[in-house]
Structure formats: C-alpha cells, structure tokens
Amino acid sequence: MSTASPSASASTLAHKAPSTRGQLNGILFVALFAAAVTRISSLPFIAGLGMSPLIIGIVAGALYGNALRDGMPESWAAGVNFSARKLLRIAVAFFGLRVSLQEIAQVGLPGLVESVLIVVSTLAIGTWAGMKLMKLDRDTAMLTAAGSAICGAAAVLAFESTLQSKPHQSAMAVGSVVLFGTLSMFLYPVLYHAGWLHLDTRGVGLFFGGTIHEVAQVVGAASNVSPEATHIATIVKMTRVMLLVPVLLSLGVWLNRSARGAAASKGAAGTTTRKLAVPWFALGFLALVVVNSMHVLPQAATHTLNTLDTFALTMAMTALGIETRISQVRQAGPRALTTGLILYVWLIGGGLGITWAVERFFG
C-alpha cells in the first residue's frame, strides 16, 4: 500500500491554503464594496429616489465587473461566488423577520385576495409574454415576472437561487424593477391626486401595496397620500412578500417534474433524477416569520438583524453585479425591458381592476 510522501502532503496544503485565503479575501472585498454602496444609498438624493442599497449594489458591481475586474485577483472569484449564492440564501431566509402574521391579519381577507390575484396573474402573464412574445429564455422571463409580481429585487434573488440562473439574467430583471418601480413612486400619487383612480383610503392601500415593486417604493408612493394609506399599503406589500414561500415551493416541485419529463422523453432510463428542488431558505423565511410573530426577540435585536440582513443582501447583489457581463445583457436587454413594460401596464390596468373588484366584493 502506497502512502503520500510528506513533501506531497505539504504541496497539497500549500495549494489549498491560497484558495481558502483567496475566497476569504473575495468575501471581504465584496463586504467592503457593499459598505461603500450602503453609504452611497444613504445620501439624501439617492434615498429620495427610493433607491435601496440592493439596487445601487448590482449597478455598481456591474460597472466594476465590466470595467475594472482585471484588477481583482482571480483567486477572489470564489469569494464573490459565495456571496452571490450561499450568502444570498441565508439573507433571503432572514428577510422573514420583516413580516409578522399579526400585521397581515390587520388588512384581513381583502389584502390577501388582492395579493394572491396580483402575484399569480403577474407571474403567469410575465412568463408567457417573456417566452412567447419576446422570445426570452425561461429563466429571464420568470425572474422578470417574479420581480414585478412579488417583492422586487429580493424576489429576483430568491428565484435566482432556485432556478440557478446566470448573473446577467438577474441583472436584467433587477433593471426592470428599478425602472418601473421608481416610475410608480412618482406616477401613482399623481394619478390619485388627479382623481383618476377613484379609490378610497383602503383602496389606495390595496392598489399601491399590491402593484408597486419594492417595499421602499410602496412607502414612498403611499406617503404622498396619507399615513393611513401608507400603513395599509405596507401591510399588503408584506403579504405579497409572504407569498414568496408557496411560490418558491411550487416552483421547486415544477422544476422537479420538468426534469423528470425531460429525462423520460430522452429515454434516459436509469439516470439519476433531479432531487426535489425545495428551497430550504424559503422554509427558513417562513420559520422566521413565525418567530417574528411570536415576539420572542427584543425589538432592538430584530432591528439589528434586519440591518445586517440588508447588508448581506447588498453583498449578494453587489457580487451578482460583479459576475454580470454587459455583453450578455445587451443580447436580451430590450426584450427583457419590453417584458417588464408589459407587466407594468398589467399592474396598473389589471391591478386597478382587481382592486375595484376586491373593494366591491368585500364592501
């Protein structure tokens, strides 16, 4: 029986050590990058536009990744990938501490019905329009639909983890969220004050919270109406965030069936079938919603965890940006943006129709 010589073992360790150091350096680099992004996003001008650190992160990361990435050591790429994948899943799970069942219960059945109808219809229309009309690949169409349907960039990140899609596909979906979500923040209050929406305070909360992309954008738009409308809109928005869990679980089941169907059609008997893609971070999200609803954590601890979670999400978005290549975005960019526009028209027109129907049905 042969054994490895001490010199060979030393050589192996010497090879592994730089790799580990490189990964840690890559994570540290992304963390420092995200810290700078967080500082930039807190500037009054940027904050006034409703631009969250997540959005600034992917834009700044993409600029660096395409213009200056040659200056980053190759060994750091593993750390960037860790931030864009594994850290992302942990951060999405901790997003659950922002939602409580008590808050969702405050808007009751109308808020839940509004959210379910908007999420399901937008996902269906976005996926269909993206793939059939705009000839996008499946992942880009679904990511764009998810960002519009559920909770903006956070939903794109969650879907990206489950679909295992490419960074440039996520970047295009986030671009749609940035453009149309920011437009909503200014357009919706104008439509309301012009008297074109014909909604009472509850209706405004349902419509704004049910159809605007990001949480910060919902708050920014509704605050131009009234504090009561802002409160309702925020809760409806968080109800949409809650729907991320059943949607991701359903997506996992669908991906598993699709993989089995593809294997069967190729006659791949005896090949290993894809394991059920149940996203553990979605279950973690749900568990932390329950924890938050039980009020077992001090408010200061919850606030600190939410701040750290936002930073972790910013790191993930920054890393995704660094891995994104503009040349790949350019190929499908106009078609992805047009898909986002189709969804935006639906969110305004169809969303208003759903809100009127919900208001009438529930009195």
N, C-alpha and C positions, 0 to 999 in steps of 0.2 A: 504493500500500500504506500503510495507516494504522498508526501506532505509538502506543503508550500514552504519554501525557504524563508528565513527572517527578512531577507532583502526584498523578496516578492511581496510579503505582507506589508512591509514599510512602504513599498511602492504603491500598493493599493490604497493604504491610508492617506498617503500624500496626494493621491488622485481624488479621493473623496472629500478631503478637508477643504480644498479650494472651492469645490462645488457647493458645499454647505455654506461656506463663508460668502460665496457669490450670491446664493439665494437670500441669505440674511441681509446682505448689502442691497440687493434689489428691493426687498421689502422696506428697508429703511429709506431708500431713495424715494419709493412711492409714498411713504408716510410723510417725508419732508415736502414732497411735491404737493400732497394733499393739504398739508398745513398752510402752505402758501396760497393754495386755492381757496381754503376756508377764509383766510384773511381777506383775499380779494372779494369774495362773495359778501363779506360784511360791510363793504364800502357802501355808503348811502345810495349812490347812483345805481349800483348793481342790485342791492337789496330792494330798492324801489321798483325795479322791473320784475320782481318776483323770481329772480334767477337763483335757484338753490345751489349749494356747493356741488351737488351731483352734476348739474348741467355744466357749470364752469369747469369741473374736473375733466369731463370727457372732451370738451373743446380744447382745453389747454394741453391735455395729454396727447390728443391727436396732432396738434401743432408741433409738439416736441417730437413725437414719434416719427413724423414725416420730414421734419427739417433738421433735427439735431440728434437723432438716435445713434448715429455713428459714434457719437461721443460717449455713449454708455457702454461699459464693458459687456461682452457677450455673456459672461457668467452671471450677470444680474438678471437675465431674462427669466430664469426660473422663479426668482422672487416676484417679478412683475406678473408672471402667470399665476403664481399662488394667490396674489392679491385679487386678480381678476376672476378667480374660480373659487377656491376654498374659502377665502375670507369673505367673499361675496355671499356665499350660502349662509354663513354664520350671521352676517349683518342682516340679511333678509329675515331670518328667524327672529332676531331681536327687535325687528320692526313691529312685532306684535305687542310690545309694551306701550305702543301709542294708541291702542284701541282697547275699549272696555265694553263689555256686554251691556252695562247699565246705560252708557251713552247711546248705544244703538237702540235700546229699548225706548229711549225718550222720543224718538221720531216714529216708533211703532211700525205697524204693517205698511203704511204708505211709503215710508222711506225704504223699507226692504223691497217692496214690489217695484218701486222706481229703479232701485239699484240693480235688481236681478234682470229686469227687462232691458235696461241700458247695456249692461255688461254682456248679456247673451247675444242681443241683436248686433252690437258693435263688433264683437268677436266674429260672428258669422259673416256679416257684411264685409268687414275688413279682410278676412281670409279669402273670401270669394272674389272680391274686387281685386285684391292684390295678385292672386294667382291667375284668375280667368281673364280679367280686363287688362291688367298691367303686366301680365306675364312675369311676375316676380317668382323667385323660388319660395318654397313653402315656409321656411324659417323667417325670411324677411317679412313676408306678408303677415305671419302670425305675431311677430314681435311688434310690428307697426300697429296691428289691431289691439294687442294687449296694452300698449302704452296709451292708446286712446280710450280703451274700454274700462280699465281698472284704476291704476294709480300712477300713470306717467312713467318716469324713469325707473322707479322701484319695480314696477311690473315687468318692464323690459328686462331688467336684471334677473328677476325670478324666472321668467320664461327662457332667458338665455341659458341659465343653468340647467333647466330641464331638457331643452332642445339640444343643448351642447352645440349651439350655433357659433358662427365666427364673429370676431370683434367688429368687423366692418358692417355686419348686418345689424348688430345692436346700435352702432353709431347712427345708422340711417333712421332707425326707429326713434331714437332719442332726439334726432334733429326735428322730426315731425312733432314730437311733444313740445319742444322748445318753441317752434314757430307758432303752432296753432293754440297751444296753451297760453302763451304770452298774449296773443291776439285776443283770446277770450277775456282775459283780465281787463282789457280796456273796452272791448266791444259790448260785452254783456251789460255793464252798468249803463252804457249809452242807450242800448235798446230798451232797458227798463225805464229810464227817466224820460225817454221819448214816447212812452206809452204804447210800445209795440208788443209787449209781452202779455199784457192783460193777466197778470198773476198777483195774488195776494202775498203776504209775507211768507206763509208756509210754501206756497207755490214757487216763490223765488228761491227759497232754500232748497227745495227739491230739484229744481231745474239747474241751479248753479252747482250744487253738490253732486248732482247726477251726471253732469255732462262736461265739466271742466277737468282737464288732465291731471294737474298736480295739486297736492294739498295746499301749498303756499299760494298757488294761483286762485284756488277757490276762495281762500280767506281774503286775498287781495281784491277780488271782484266783489264779493258779498259785502265787504266792509264799506263799499261805496253806496250800499242800500240802507242797511240798518244793523244794529247789534243782534237783533232777534233773527234776522235773515242769515247773518254770519254764523250764529250758533247752529241753526238747523242745517245750513249748507255744509258745515264742517262735519256734523254727525253723519249726514247722508254720504259724504265723501268717505268717511271712515268705514261705513257699511260696505261701500264698494271695495275698500281695501280688504275687508274680511272675506269677501268672495274670492280673493286670490287663492285661498286654500282649496275649496272644492274645485275651482277651475284647474289648478295645478294637478290635483289628484286625478281629475277626469282626463287631463292631457297625458298623464303618465300611463293610464290604462289604454288610451287610444294609441299611443306610441308603441306599446307592447303588442297590441293587436295588429297594428300595421306591420311591425317587424315579423310577426308570425305569418301574416298573409303573404308578405314578400318572400319569405323562406319557402312557404308551401307552393307558391306559383313557380318558383325556380326548381322545385323538386328536390330541395335540399334536405332530404331525409337524413336524420341522424346528426344534423348540425346543431350546434348549441343555440338555443333560442335566447332572445334578449330577456334579461331579468325585468320584472315589473318595475317600471320607472316611477316609483313612488318617491317624490322629493321629500327627504327627511326634514329639510329646512321648512317646508310648509307645515308639517306636523309640529315642529318647534315653534313656528309662528303662532299656531293655534294654542299650544300649551302656554305660551307667554301671554296671549290674550286672556286666558283663564286666570293666570297668576295676577295680571294687572287688574282684572275684575274683582279679585278677592281682596285687594288692598293689603297684601301681606308685606309689600315692600314700602319703606318710607318714601314719601314724595321726593325728598332730596335724592335718594338712591335711584329712583325711576328717572328723574331728570338727568342725573349724571350718566346713566346707562343709555338714555336716548341721545345725549350729546356724543358719547363715544360711538354709538351706532351710526349716527350721521357721519361721523368722521370715517368709520370703516366703509360705509357705502361710498363716500367720496374717494377713498383709496381705491375701491373696486372700479369705480367709474374712470378714475384717472388712469389706472392700469389698462382698462379696456381701450381708452383713447390712445395710449402709447402703442398698443398692439394693432391699432386700426391703420389701414393703408388707404390714402385718399384715392389712389388709382382704382381700388376695388369699389369704393363708394361711388365714384364717378360713373361706373358702368350702370348701376341701377338707381342712382340718386334721384333723377327726375321722376322715374316710375314710382319709387317709394314715396316721394313727396306728393305725387298725384293721388296715391292711395290714401295718404294722410288727409288730403283735401277732401276726398270723397267721404271719408269718415267724419270730417269736421262739419260738412254740410248735413250729414245724417244726425250728428249730435245736436245741432241747432234745430233743424226742422223736425226730425223724428223725436228728438228729446223733448221738444216743446209739446208735440202731440201726445207723447206718453205722460208728460206732467199734467196736461189738461185732463186726460182720461183718468189718471190716478186721483186728481183733485175731485173730479165729478163723482167717481165711484165711492170714494171714502168721505165725501161731503165736506 
